[in-house]
Amino acid sequence: MGTFWRKASLFFWIIVYITLVCCSLDHIFFWDTVQLASKQAHHFYEGSMFHFLLPDDIDSGHLPFMGWMMAWVWKIFGKTLLISHLAMIPWLVLLIYQVHLFADKIVGKTWIPVIVGLILLDPTLMAQGSLISPDIILMGGFFLTLNGIWAKQKSSVFSGALLCVLASNRGAMVVAALFVWQIYLNWMDGKKDLRTVLTDLFPFIPASLLFVAFQFYHFWAKGWIGYHDHSPWAASFTSVTGWQFLKNGAIIVWRLADFGRWMMGLILLIGLLKWWPDIKKDGTLKRLFYLVVFLSLFLLPSMVLHTGLSGHRYLLPIIMGLLLITVRMLYRLPIVRFQNVALILLGLSLLTGNFWIYPKGVAQGWDASLAHWPYFELRSQMNRYLDQSQISIHEVGCSFPNLAERKYLDLSPSSLRHTNKDLHHNSYFLFSNLYNDVSSEDFLLIERDYKPIHTLEDKGICLILYQRKNRSTIK
């Protein structure tokens, strides 16, 4: 029975995520994928496939594997949104398969569909799964490495660590955390002799060398790592102190609890308070706990110490670790009624997390749940309205993530783009509650100087085109 449900779960979730992809085949590149996938892919596609140093305006210091891979896909199959989305299916299958393998290691076979379902229901993972996102590659590599460490399969550790490093610099932080976790597991299992430790750590070496070699080459050629003073995201790396440090810590807690994950925290809290003597004896829980500790030690400092590095997707490895701990804890508890109620509530909470939309003025991680989906059709409708009304896109101010040239968003041949938001000069302004950088001061200017001329809304997402009331007063 266990084998049947495991195979059924694997098949079911592959179908679910392929359906997710098929429903998003006409979705444009969105949020950070505009830079990390589309712009970087265009660099290789339109230039040399082997010039790995990117132009400064799209170079965030990562190994550019995502863009390089996508460029090859375009050259072979054609440069379309459909092809770009379909190219992510193999990575999604890898992720889903590795999640199933790891679930088999920490719960009984009849519980595999439970833990897999809760992990793959996570709104942020589902959202990234519907996008053309390097974080799917990272998470596939993460679970592949976990399986290799747990099952002592060096080839899996080697391959998974490489995928993590190829995905992003954050993937390198994940590899560093897993490296330390491997040392901890050796110590926990009594394998303290140097030769055994080095043998188990050896599969991490190729990925580490690749990362160090690229960063050294990048620094030698450009003189910077990660960002430079004139990069578009330099402000995100501004260091914080005092109150902002505490605020960033609170934001991270919010991100971890966001989109229905607060139920996971509540279940963990109840379980720890009520059954701590039983829980602390569980060796698997202890291993998972230290996994989350080491991931936090490597991933959280950069998020807490800088102003703009608190995206939900940055926390995915930690979120997955916490979900694993939650289900393992429930699996070990003797109270069946509590197990059933907790699992149902957690599943419903995660599922409904895709419908969370915050009030106007509260910045939301729109790439962290499926709540952003209606935006794509609304944007298409608004573009048609602009064309029919003969309003030039150059006259219409806008905000992230709708500022890139159209060829980077929808892969059309058009190089047209919106002008940057400047409410003292824009003749028109396109607003959406999805654009987080419209401040309360901006709203006051809009209400004073602009009038709405076309409004679109669907499932909590709105697009409003504003026209300046008196265009002759533009400063």
C-alpha positions in Angstrom: 0.0 0.0 0.0 2.8 2.4 0.9 4.5 1.9 -2.5 1.2 2.5 -4.4 0.5 5.8 -2.5 4.1 6.9 -3.1 3.8 6.4 -6.8 0.4 7.8 -7.0 1.6 10.9 -5.1 4.5 11.3 -7.5 2.3 11.1 -10.5 -0.3 13.4 -9.1 2.1 16.2 -8.2 3.9 16.0 -11.5 0.5 16.4 -13.2 -0.4 19.3 -10.9 2.8 21.2 -11.6 2.7 20.5 -15.3 -0.9 21.8 -15.3 0.4 24.9 -13.4 2.9 25.5 -16.2 0.4 24.9 -18.9 -1.9 27.4 -17.4 0.9 30.0 -17.4 2.3 29.5 -20.9 1.3 33.0 -21.9 2.5 34.7 -18.7 5.3 37.2 -19.3 8.6 37.2 -17.4 7.7 38.6 -14.0 9.4 40.2 -11.0 13.1 39.2 -10.7 12.9 36.7 -13.5 12.9 39.6 -16.0 16.6 40.1 -15.1 17.7 36.7 -14.0 16.1 34.8 -16.9 15.0 37.0 -19.8 17.6 39.8 -19.9 20.5 37.4 -19.2 19.2 35.0 -21.8 19.0 37.8 -24.3 22.7 38.6 -23.6 23.7 35.1 -24.7 21.1 34.7 -27.4 21.9 38.0 -29.2 25.7 37.8 -28.5 28.2 35.1 -27.7 27.1 32.0 -25.9 30.4 31.8 -24.2 30.9 35.3 -22.9 30.0 34.7 -19.2 30.6 38.1 -17.9 27.3 40.0 -18.2 26.9 43.7 -18.7 26.9 45.6 -15.4 23.2 46.6 -15.6 22.1 43.0 -15.5 25.0 41.4 -13.6 24.2 40.5 -10.1 27.3 38.5 -9.6 25.7 35.0 -10.0 26.9 32.3 -12.3 24.7 33.1 -15.3 23.5 29.5 -15.8 19.8 30.3 -15.9 20.2 32.8 -18.7 22.7 30.6 -20.6 20.4 27.6 -20.4 17.4 29.6 -21.6 19.4 31.0 -24.5 20.3 27.5 -25.7 16.6 26.5 -25.4 15.6 29.5 -27.5 18.3 28.7 -30.1 17.1 25.1 -30.4 13.3 25.4 -30.1 12.5 29.1 -30.7 12.3 32.2 -28.5 8.7 32.2 -27.2 7.0 32.4 -23.9 5.6 28.9 -24.4 9.0 27.4 -25.0 10.5 29.3 -22.0 7.8 27.9 -19.6 8.0 24.4 -21.0 11.8 24.4 -20.4 11.1 24.5 -16.7 9.2 21.2 -16.6 12.3 19.0 -16.3 13.5 21.0 -13.3 10.1 20.8 -11.7 10.0 17.0 -12.2 13.5 16.8 -10.6 12.3 18.8 -7.6 9.1 16.8 -7.2 10.9 13.5 -7.5 13.6 14.5 -5.0 11.0 15.7 -2.5 9.3 12.3 -2.7 12.7 10.6 -2.1 13.4 12.7 0.9 9.9 12.3 2.4 10.5 8.5 2.3 13.5 9.0 4.6 11.8 10.9 7.4 8.2 9.5 7.6 6.5 6.1 7.0 5.4 5.3 3.5 1.7 6.0 4.1 2.7 9.5 5.3 4.7 10.3 2.1 1.7 11.9 0.3 1.0 14.0 3.4 4.5 15.6 3.7 4.9 15.9 -0.1 1.5 17.5 -0.4 2.3 20.1 2.3 5.7 21.0 0.8 4.4 21.3 -2.8 1.3 23.3 -1.6 3.5 26.0 -0.3 2.3 29.2 -2.1 5.8 30.5 -2.7 7.1 27.3 -4.2 4.0 27.0 -6.4 4.4 30.6 -7.5 8.1 30.1 -8.4 7.0 26.9 -10.2 4.6 28.9 -12.4 7.4 31.4 -13.3 10.5 30.9 -15.3 12.6 31.0 -12.1 16.1 29.9 -11.2 14.8 29.1 -7.7 13.2 25.9 -9.0 16.7 24.8 -10.1 18.1 25.8 -6.7 15.3 23.9 -4.8 15.8 20.8 -7.0 19.5 20.9 -6.2 18.8 21.4 -2.5 16.6 18.3 -2.2 19.0 16.3 -4.4 21.8 17.2 -2.0 19.7 16.4 1.0 19.0 13.0 -0.3 22.6 12.4 -1.1 23.7 13.4 2.4 21.0 11.3 4.1 21.5 8.2 1.9 25.3 8.7 1.6 25.2 8.9 -2.1 28.1 11.0 -3.1 27.0 11.4 -6.8 23.8 13.1 -5.6 25.7 15.4 -3.3 28.0 16.3 -6.1 25.2 17.0 -8.6 22.9 18.7 -6.2 25.6 21.1 -4.9 26.6 22.0 -8.4 23.0 22.8 -9.3 22.6 25.0 -6.2 25.8 27.0 -7.1 24.8 27.3 -10.7 21.4 28.7 -9.7 22.6 31.7 -7.7 25.0 33.0 -5.0 22.3 32.2 -2.5 22.6 28.6 -3.7 26.2 28.8 -2.7 25.1 29.8 0.8 22.8 26.8 0.9 25.7 24.5 -0.1 27.9 26.0 2.7 25.1 25.3 5.1 24.7 21.7 3.9 28.5 21.4 4.1 28.4 22.3 7.8 25.4 20.1 8.3 27.3 17.1 6.9 30.1 17.7 9.4 27.4 17.9 12.2 25.9 14.6 11.0 29.3 12.9 11.0 29.9 14.1 14.6 26.4 13.0 15.6 26.9 9.5 14.1 30.3 9.2 15.8 32.3 9.5 12.6 35.0 11.9 13.9 38.1 10.6 12.3 39.5 13.1 9.7 39.6 10.7 6.8 35.9 9.8 7.1 34.9 13.4 7.4 37.0 14.4 4.4 35.6 11.6 2.3 32.0 12.7 3.1 32.9 16.3 2.3 34.7 15.6 -0.9 31.5 15.8 -3.2 31.1 19.4 -2.1 34.5 20.4 -3.5 33.7 20.7 -7.2 30.8 23.1 -6.6 32.8 25.1 -4.1 35.7 25.4 -6.5 33.4 26.4 -9.4 31.9 29.1 -7.2 35.2 30.4 -5.9 36.8 30.4 -9.4 33.9 32.3 -11.0 33.9 34.9 -8.2 37.6 35.3 -8.4 37.5 35.7 -12.2 34.5 38.1 -11.9 36.4 40.2 -9.3 39.6 40.2 -11.3 37.7 41.3 -14.5 35.3 43.8 -12.9 36.5 44.7 -9.4 33.3 43.8 -7.6 31.3 40.9 -6.3 27.5 40.8 -6.0 26.8 44.5 -6.8 28.5 47.8 -7.5 27.6 51.3 -6.6 25.8 52.0 -9.9 23.9 48.7 -10.2 20.1 49.0 -10.3 19.8 47.0 -7.1 22.7 48.8 -5.2 20.2 50.3 -2.8 19.1 46.9 -1.6 22.6 46.3 -0.3 22.6 49.4 2.0 23.7 48.3 5.4 21.2 48.8 8.3 21.6 49.5 12.0 19.5 49.9 15.1 15.8 50.1 14.5 16.0 49.0 10.8 17.9 45.9 12.0 15.0 45.0 14.3 12.5 45.8 11.6 14.2 43.5 9.1 14.1 40.7 11.7 10.4 41.3 12.0 9.9 41.3 8.3 11.7 37.9 8.0 9.3 36.5 10.6 6.4 37.9 8.6 7.8 36.3 5.4 8.1 32.9 7.1 4.5 33.1 8.4 3.1 34.8 5.3 0.6 33.2 2.8 -0.8 30.7 5.3 2.4 29.5 6.9 1.4 31.1 10.2 -0.5 27.8 10.8 2.8 25.9 10.6 4.2 28.1 13.3 1.2 27.7 15.5 1.3 23.9 15.2 5.0 23.8 16.0 4.5 26.0 19.0 1.6 23.8 20.4 3.5 20.6 19.7 6.7 21.9 21.4 4.9 23.2 24.4 2.8 20.1 25.0 5.0 17.2 23.9 8.6 18.5 24.2 9.9 15.6 26.3 8.9 13.1 23.6 9.9 15.4 20.7 13.5 16.0 22.0 14.2 12.3 21.9 13.6 12.0 18.1 16.9 11.8 16.3 15.4 12.7 12.9 13.8 15.8 14.3 17.2 16.8 15.8 18.9 16.4 12.4 16.2 18.5 10.7 16.4 21.1 13.4 20.1 21.6 12.9 19.5 21.7 9.1 17.3 24.7 9.7 19.8 26.3 12.1 22.7 26.0 9.6 20.5 27.3 6.7 19.5 30.2 8.9 23.1 31.0 9.9 24.1 31.3 6.3 21.0 32.8 4.7 19.6 35.2 7.3 22.5 37.6 8.0 22.5 39.2 4.6 18.7 39.6 4.8 18.8 41.2 8.2 21.8 43.4 7.6 20.7 45.0 4.3 17.6 47.0 3.3 16.2 45.1 0.4 17.1 41.4 0.6 14.0 40.1 2.3 12.2 38.4 -0.6 10.1 35.3 0.2 11.9 33.1 -2.3 15.2 33.8 -0.5 13.7 31.8 2.5 12.5 28.8 0.6 15.1 26.3 1.9 14.3 27.4 5.5 10.6 27.2 4.8 11.0 23.7 3.4 13.0 22.7 6.5 10.3 24.0 8.9 7.6 22.2 7.0 9.7 19.0 7.2 10.0 19.5 11.0 6.3 20.2 11.4 5.2 17.0 9.6 7.9 14.9 11.3 6.7 16.2 14.7 3.1 15.3 13.9 4.1 11.9 12.6 5.8 11.1 15.9 3.0 12.3 18.1 0.7 9.8 19.7 -2.5 11.9 19.5 -4.2 10.9 16.2 -7.0 13.5 16.5 -4.5 16.3 16.9 -2.5 15.0 13.9 -5.6 14.9 11.7 -6.9 18.3 12.7 -3.4 19.9 12.4 -2.7 18.5 9.0 -6.1 19.5 7.6 -5.8 23.1 9.0 -2.2 23.4 7.6 -3.2 22.1 4.2 -6.1 24.5 4.0 -4.1 27.4 5.3 -1.4 26.9 2.6 -3.9 26.4 -0.1 -5.8 29.6 0.7 -2.5 31.5 1.1 -2.6 32.0 -2.7 -5.6 34.3 -2.2 -4.0 36.6 0.3 -4.0 40.2 -0.9 -2.9 43.0 1.5 -4.6 46.4 1.6 -3.3 49.3 -0.5 -0.1 50.6 0.9 1.2 47.3 2.3 4.0 45.9 0.2 3.4 42.3 -0.9 5.7 39.7 -2.3 3.7 39.2 -5.5 6.1 36.5 -6.9 5.5 34.5 -3.6 2.0 33.3 -4.3 -0.4 32.7 -7.2 -2.4 35.8 -6.3 -0.6 37.7 -9.0 -2.0 35.6 -11.9 -4.9 37.9 -12.9 -2.3 40.7 -13.6 -1.1 39.1 -16.8 -4.4 39.3 -18.6 -5.2 42.8 -17.1 -1.8 44.0 -18.5 -2.6 42.6 -21.9 -6.0 44.4 -21.9 -4.5 47.7 -20.8 -1.9 47.5 -23.6 -4.7 47.0 -26.1 -6.5 50.0 -24.6 -3.3 52.1 -25.0 -2.9 51.0 -28.6 -6.6 51.7 -29.4 -6.5 55.1 -27.7 -3.2 55.9 -29.6 -1.5 56.7 -26.3 2.3 56.1 -26.7 3.8 53.8 -24.0 6.6 56.3 -23.7 4.2 58.9 -22.3 3.0 56.5 -19.6 4.9 56.4 -16.4 5.0 53.0 -14.5 6.8 51.1 -11.8 8.6 47.8 -11.2 8.1 45.1 -12.5 6.6 46.7 -15.7 9.5 48.9 -16.7 11.6 46.7 -19.0 11.4 46.8 -22.7 8.6 44.6 -24.0 11.0 42.2 -25.7 12.3 41.3 -22.2 8.8 40.8 -20.8 6.8 39.1 -23.5 9.6 38.2 -26.0 8.0 40.3 -28.7 10.3 42.2 -31.1 9.3 45.5 -29.6 11.8 47.6 -27.8 9.1 49.9 -26.4 9.0 50.5 -22.7 7.2 52.6 -20.1 8.9 55.7 -18.8 10.0 55.6 -15.1 7.5 56.9 -12.5 7.9 60.6 -12.1 4.6 62.1 -11.0 5.8 65.6 -11.4 6.4 65.1 -15.1 4.4 62.0 -16.4 1.6 62.8 -18.7 0.0 59.5 -17.9 0.6 57.0 -15.0 -0.2 53.4 -14.9 -0.9 52.2 -11.4 -1.4 48.7 -10.1 -1.7 47.5 -6.5 0.9 45.0 -7.6 3.5 47.9 -7.9 5.0 48.1 -4.4 7.0 51.2 -4.9 4.0 53.6 -5.1 4.3 55.4 -1.8 1.6 57.1 0.3 3.1 60.5 -0.9 2.7 59.2 -4.5 -1.0 58.5 -3.8 -1.5 62.1 -2.7 0.1 63.4 -5.8 -2.0 61.1 -8.0 -5.2 62.2 -6.3 -4.3 65.9 -6.6 -2.9 66.0 -10.2 -4.3 63.0 -12.0 -7.7 61.6 -13.0 -8.5 57.9 -13.8 -9.4 57.3 -17.4 -9.4 53.5 -17.6 -9.8 50.9 -14.8 -9.4 47.2 -14.9 -9.9 44.8 -12.0 -10.0 41.0 -11.5 -9.7 38.9 -8.3 -8.2 41.7 -6.2 -5.7 42.9 -8.8 -6.3 46.3 -10.4 -4.7 48.4 -13.2 -5.7 52.0 -13.4 -4.5 54.4 -16.1 -4.3 57.9 -14.9 -4.1 61.1 -17.0 -2.7 64.4 -15.7 -5.6 66.8 -15.1 -3.8 69.8 -16.6 -1.0 68.7 -18.8 0.2 72.2 -19.3 1.3 72.3 -15.7 3.9 69.7 -16.0 7.1 71.0 -14.3 
